[in-house]
Amino acid sequence: MGIHRQLAETSPTGHLPDLAMALGAFAHVRAAGGVELTEGLAAAEEAVAIFARLGRQQPRGNDARFALATLALILDRLGRTGEAATIRRQLA
């Protein structure tokens, strides 16, 4: 993740979407495996926040939806089902 962060710092326009994608993938692997869910949650939340910022400048709808779905999955696995349901309603 470090290289993605460095690139995003030097050239946000070109590399911030890549950082968000990497964070989303990292989170998804944690969610799918049911391991390191706290780290996965932080990564998913950061990815969602980046995609929300990018949405105003560079819409990436499917990528943002994937990050939100991953966030909902992690929240479910952590027993935070109400928050997960709220996110899923946004996705519907």
C-alpha positions in Angstrom: 0.0 0.0 0.0 3.0 2.3 0.6 3.8 2.8 -3.0 0.2 3.7 -3.8 0.2 6.2 -1.0 3.4 7.8 -2.2 2.2 8.0 -5.8 -1.1 9.5 -4.6 0.7 12.1 -2.6 2.9 13.2 -5.5 0.1 13.1 -8.1 -3.4 12.8 -6.6 -5.2 13.2 -9.9 -3.4 10.4 -11.5 -3.0 8.0 -8.6 -5.7 8.6 -6.0 -8.1 6.2 -7.8 -5.4 3.5 -7.8 -4.9 4.0 -4.0 -8.7 3.6 -3.5 -8.8 0.5 -5.6 -5.9 -1.0 -3.7 -7.5 -0.2 -0.4 -10.8 -1.8 -1.6 -9.0 -4.9 -2.7 -7.1 -5.2 0.5 -10.4 -4.8 2.5 -12.2 -7.3 0.3 -9.5 -10.0 0.9 -9.8 -9.4 4.6 -13.6 -9.7 4.4 -13.6 -12.8 2.3 -11.2 -14.6 4.5 -12.7 -13.3 7.8 -9.3 -12.3 9.0 -7.9 -9.0 10.2 -11.3 -7.4 10.0 -10.3 -4.3 11.9 -7.6 -3.5 9.3 -10.0 -4.4 6.5 -12.6 -2.0 8.0 -10.1 0.9 8.1 -9.1 0.2 4.5 -12.7 0.0 3.3 -13.7 3.2 5.0 -10.7 5.0 3.5 -11.5 3.6 0.0 -15.1 4.8 0.4 -14.0 8.2 1.5 -11.6 8.6 -1.4 -14.2 7.4 -3.9 -16.7 9.9 -2.5 -14.2 12.7 -3.0 -13.3 11.5 -6.5 -17.0 11.2 -7.4 -17.2 14.9 -7.7 -14.2 15.1 -10.1 -13.8 11.6 -11.6 -16.9 9.5 -11.3 -16.0 5.8 -10.8 -19.4 4.4 -9.9 -18.7 0.6 -10.0 -15.5 1.0 -8.0 -17.2 3.1 -5.4 -20.1 0.5 -5.2 -17.6 -2.3 -4.8 -15.9 -0.4 -1.9 -19.3 0.2 -0.2 -20.3 -3.5 -0.6 -17.0 -4.6 0.9 -17.6 -2.1 3.8 -21.0 -3.6 4.4 -19.6 -7.2 4.3 -17.0 -6.3 6.9 -19.5 -4.5 9.1 -21.7 -7.7 9.0 -18.7 -9.9 10.0 -18.0 -7.6 12.9 -21.6 -7.8 14.1 -22.5 -4.3 13.1 -25.5 -5.4 11.0 -27.5 -2.2 11.3 -24.7 -0.2 9.7 -24.3 -2.8 7.0 -28.0 -2.8 6.2 -27.9 1.0 5.9 -25.1 0.8 3.3 -26.9 -2.0 1.4 -30.0 0.2 1.2 -27.8 2.9 -0.4 -26.6 0.4 -2.9 -30.1 -0.8 -3.8 
